[in-house]
Amino acid sequence: MADTTEQTYYGLTLSQHRERIKKLATERGLSGDVLERVVARAVDLIPTIRVTEPAQR
């Protein structure tokens, strides 16, 4: 069971985002060290993303 205190971003925890990003990157042919670097960087960026109302349109 997931830790209920883990912060969510856009409806998912960072670990859930990590799994989704990893799956998508693997489907696009990334593997090994490149895959891990891309996933780590993407997950690091998630908390910094700010979506404003006009940007959603």
TORPA-4810 file (N, C-alpha, C, O; in nm, 3 decimals):
<nodes>
NODE_1_0.085_-0.119_0.000_0.000_0.000_0.000_0.087_0.123_0.000_0.189_0.127_0.070_M
NODE_2_0.051_0.225_-0.077_0.131_0.346_-0.091_0.126_0.429_0.037_0.026_0.428_0.110_A
NODE_3_0.233_0.498_0.062_0.239_0.589_0.176_0.148_0.707_0.147_0.168_0.779_0.049_D
NODE_4_0.049_0.728_0.231_-0.051_0.832_0.206_0.006_0.971_0.227_-0.059_1.070_0.191_T
NODE_5_0.126_0.983_0.284_0.186_1.114_0.305_0.272_1.157_0.187_0.321_1.271_0.185_T
NODE_6_0.293_1.070_0.090_0.374_1.106_-0.026_0.299_1.209_-0.111_0.183_1.188_-0.147_E
NODE_7_0.367_1.319_-0.141_0.305_1.428_-0.217_0.274_1.383_-0.359_0.347_1.305_-0.419_Q
NODE_8_0.163_1.435_-0.410_0.126_1.403_-0.547_0.143_1.525_-0.635_0.130_1.639_-0.590_T
NODE_9_0.172_1.499_-0.761_0.186_1.602_-0.863_0.098_1.560_-0.978_0.118_1.454_-1.037_Y
NODE_10_0.000_1.642_-1.011_-0.091_1.613_-1.121_-0.158_1.478_-1.104_-0.180_1.405_-1.201_Y
NODE_11_-0.190_1.445_-0.979_-0.266_1.324_-0.950_-0.185_1.198_-0.928_-0.242_1.093_-0.900_G
NODE_12_-0.053_1.205_-0.942_0.032_1.087_-0.923_0.147_1.120_-0.829_0.191_1.234_-0.821_L
NODE_13_0.195_1.019_-0.760_0.315_1.038_-0.679_0.436_1.035_-0.771_0.426_0.993_-0.886_T
NODE_14_0.551_1.080_-0.721_0.671_1.079_-0.803_0.709_0.937_-0.844_0.758_0.916_-0.955_L
NODE_15_0.687_0.840_-0.757_0.719_0.701_-0.795_0.627_0.652_-0.906_0.670_0.575_-0.992_S
NODE_16_0.502_0.695_-0.906_0.410_0.657_-1.014_0.452_0.725_-1.145_0.449_0.663_-1.251_Q
NODE_17_0.491_0.854_-1.136_0.541_0.923_-1.255_0.665_0.852_-1.308_0.678_0.832_-1.429_H
NODE_18_0.756_0.812_-1.218_0.879_0.744_-1.259_0.847_0.619_-1.339_0.908_0.594_-1.443_R
NODE_19_0.752_0.539_-1.293_0.716_0.416_-1.364_0.657_0.446_-1.501_0.689_0.378_-1.598_E
NODE_20_0.571_0.546_-1.509_0.510_0.582_-1.638_0.613_0.635_-1.737_0.612_0.599_-1.854_R
NODE_21_0.703_0.721_-1.688_0.808_0.776_-1.774_0.901_0.665_-1.821_0.939_0.660_-1.938_I
NODE_22_0.936_0.576_-1.730_1.026_0.465_-1.765_0.962_0.376_-1.872_1.029_0.333_-1.966_K
NODE_23_0.834_0.348_-1.857_0.763_0.265_-1.955_0.763_0.332_-2.092_0.792_0.268_-2.193_K
NODE_24_0.730_0.461_-2.095_0.726_0.534_-2.222_0.864_0.542_-2.286_0.877_0.523_-2.407_L
NODE_25_0.966_0.570_-2.207_1.102_0.580_-2.261_1.149_0.445_-2.314_1.217_0.440_-2.416_A
NODE_26_1.114_0.338_-2.246_1.151_0.204_-2.292_1.082_0.173_-2.424_1.143_0.116_-2.515_T
NODE_27_0.955_0.210_-2.436_0.882_0.190_-2.561_0.943_0.268_-2.676_0.931_0.229_-2.792_E
NODE_28_1.011_0.380_-2.644_1.076_0.463_-2.746_1.218_0.416_-2.776_1.289_0.477_-2.856_R
NODE_29_1.260_0.308_-2.711_1.389_0.248_-2.743_1.504_0.286_-2.651_1.617_0.246_-2.678_G
NODE_30_1.479_0.360_-2.545_1.587_0.393_-2.454_1.616_0.275_-2.362_1.526_0.200_-2.325_L
NODE_31_1.742_0.261_-2.325_1.779_0.153_-2.234_1.906_0.189_-2.159_1.974_0.286_-2.193_S
NODE_32_1.937_0.112_-2.060_2.061_0.127_-1.985_2.076_0.262_-1.918_1.981_0.318_-1.863_G
NODE_33_2.200_0.313_-1.923_2.235_0.437_-1.856_2.155_0.556_-1.910_2.114_0.643_-1.833_D
NODE_34_2.134_0.560_-2.040_2.058_0.671_-2.100_1.915_0.671_-2.044_1.863_0.776_-2.007_V
NODE_35_1.853_0.555_-2.037_1.718_0.544_-1.983_1.714_0.596_-1.839_1.627_0.676_-1.805_L
NODE_36_1.807_0.552_-1.757_1.809_0.594_-1.616_1.830_0.744_-1.602_1.768_0.807_-1.517_E
NODE_37_1.918_0.802_-1.684_1.943_0.947_-1.677_1.820_1.026_-1.720_1.785_1.126_-1.657_R
NODE_38_1.754_0.982_-1.826_1.634_1.051_-1.875_1.523_1.045_-1.771_1.460_1.146_-1.741_V
NODE_39_1.500_0.928_-1.715_1.395_0.911_-1.615_1.425_0.996_-1.491_1.336_1.065_-1.440_V
NODE_40_1.549_0.992_-1.444_1.585_1.069_-1.325_1.566_1.219_-1.348_1.513_1.289_-1.262_A
NODE_41_1.608_1.267_-1.464_1.595_1.410_-1.494_1.448_1.450_-1.506_1.408_1.554_-1.454_R
NODE_42_1.369_1.368_-1.571_1.227_1.397_-1.587_1.157_1.402_-1.451_1.077_1.492_-1.426_A
NODE_43_1.188_1.308_-1.364_1.125_1.305_-1.232_1.171_1.425_-1.150_1.091_1.481_-1.075_V
NODE_44_1.297_1.465_-1.163_1.346_1.584_-1.093_1.272_1.710_-1.135_1.251_1.801_-1.055_D
NODE_45_1.231_1.715_-1.262_1.164_1.835_-1.314_1.017_1.844_-1.276_0.962_1.954_-1.272_L
NODE_46_0.954_1.734_-1.248_0.808_1.734_-1.222_0.768_1.833_-1.113_0.673_1.908_-1.134_I
NODE_47_0.836_1.839_-0.998_0.793_1.936_-0.896_0.812_2.082_-0.937_0.754_2.170_-0.875_P
NODE_48_0.892_2.108_-1.039_0.917_2.247_-1.080_0.818_2.296_-1.185_0.815_2.416_-1.214_T
NODE_49_0.738_2.208_-1.240_0.644_2.245_-1.346_0.524_2.316_-1.285_0.461_2.267_-1.192_I
NODE_50_0.495_2.433_-1.338_0.379_2.510_-1.293_0.285_2.526_-1.411_0.324_2.581_-1.515_R
NODE_51_0.164_2.479_-1.398_0.066_2.492_-1.505_-0.030_2.603_-1.468_-0.093_2.602_-1.363_V
NODE_52_-0.040_2.699_-1.559_-0.133_2.811_-1.537_-0.257_2.787_-1.620_-0.254_2.710_-1.715_T
NODE_53_-0.363_2.851_-1.586_-0.490_2.833_-1.654_-0.478_2.857_-1.806_-0.526_2.772_-1.882_E
NODE_54_-0.418_2.968_-1.853_-0.407_2.988_-1.999_-0.323_2.879_-2.067_-0.349_2.846_-2.182_P
NODE_55_-0.225_2.825_-1.999_-0.138_2.722_-2.059_-0.212_2.591_-2.080_-0.169_2.510_-2.161_A
NODE_56_-0.321_2.569_-2.010_-0.395_2.445_-2.023_-0.483_2.444_-2.145_-0.534_2.338_-2.183_Q
NODE_57_-0.503_2.558_-2.208_-0.594_2.567_-2.322_-0.527_2.537_-2.451_-0.591_2.541_-2.556_R
</nodes>
